[in-house]
Amino acid sequence: MTPDPTPEFVLARPRTVPLDPPPAYSRLREDAPISRVTIWDGRHSAWLVTRWEDARAVLGHPAFSSDPSQPGFPDVQPDQPPQPPGFFTNVDAPVHTTMRRTLTREFMVKKIDALRPAIIGITGQLLDEMARSQGPVDLVERFALPLPSLVICELLGVPYEDHEYFQERSKVFVDITATGEQFTQAWGELNAYLLDLLAAKRKAPGDDVLSRLVEQVDAGTVSEGDATDLAVFLLFAGHETTANMIALGTVALLQNPGQIPRLLAGPAETAQAVEELLRYLSIVHMGLRRRALQDVTIGGITISAGDGVIVPIHLANRDPEVFTDPDRLDLGRANARQHVAFGYGIHQCLGQPLARAELQIALPELFRRLPGLRLDAPLEDLAFKQETAVYGVSELPVTW
Ligand code: HEM
């Protein structure tokens, strides 16, 4: 089938098959892997990059900027919220390099491994509480959301009692229907909240990321404003993403029950299964967006300085040239870890060791403790989040 020469890239085009990318884009990958698409306003266009190899070439190239304030940057929605300067994924090098350096140590695999006993404890406690109640329950409310929220609170040193406050505001950052005003308000409120917490840590430091950020502020390696921005970003990114992965991962596994034994077979099999779930679900699904700072040739196409580029990583992760039979969930897939679900290049997810640890603990433990787990609603009736930058389900009724 020949695609429309300038197809409209409708962000949040509904996923007609809930766990697959919209089929129109897969056809585009075959016929015109890098093509001009019209964005939401019907006037501006950007390059849509659909292949895995080209996606990595763009995301790993220093000539592409993440700064959305520049003309030509492909906006995702009509009322594009003015992005606060500290929204970390939007900061370019060299400022980005300095900011990221203040946190690198906190997310090293060794450091996160030390957190595993705490994650196991939190998982066990949540599952104990859930198992005591009679199903059906909402798995998002009882397990998928509290687990990463409790863990990020523990890591950062944020009181979990405040979870409703930060969860509500974090939701605005991924809601593509949110207005600029709502975005700015949520960012401002979380910023004020974390500024107060950082001040409290200065008086009574703990063994946590926020206390160590305060030390860096006092040593002059990071400004108080940057430290607060980073703290907001970590608090938001640290729970919203993993929560959706736990819930959607559960859905995918329940749709493929024959593969659950592989998830439970041992640490190596579990780790591989988690990589495949990350690839298959690719929850960050609105496309990573960039703008060319100079002319660059990618996949034989010249992208001119000033052009916008959209890289939907859920398409790259279904590229048949890299992943055989890509639309099939295969928990034993040997090269699953080649996925770009955490992005690629300088903005590649900083929290990925944490996300991996949480998923490697939460998903097998859920199915071990509740072997009879099943959906309490037909798949089509689940509330899939079509209008958020991070895909998932807002509720997941289950029983066992
Ligand atoms: C399964 C869960 C997660 C997924 C799928 C995910 C995905 C991503 C993606 C795709 C990016 C790149 C954005 C871009 O290039 O524009 C990113 C960046 C980032 N993520 Fe995650 N993430 C997850 C969990 C986490 C967690 C638990 C944290 C911990 C706090 C975290 C912190 C960050 C940070 C700080 C960045 C910005 C890095 C930078 O710009 O240098 N993420 N994530």
Residues whose N, C-alpha, C, O or C-beta is under 5 A from the ligand:
A	BS01	HEM	F88 T89 R100 L234 A237 G238 T241 T242 M245 V284 L288 A341 F342 G343 I346 H347 Q348 C349 L350 G351 L354 A355
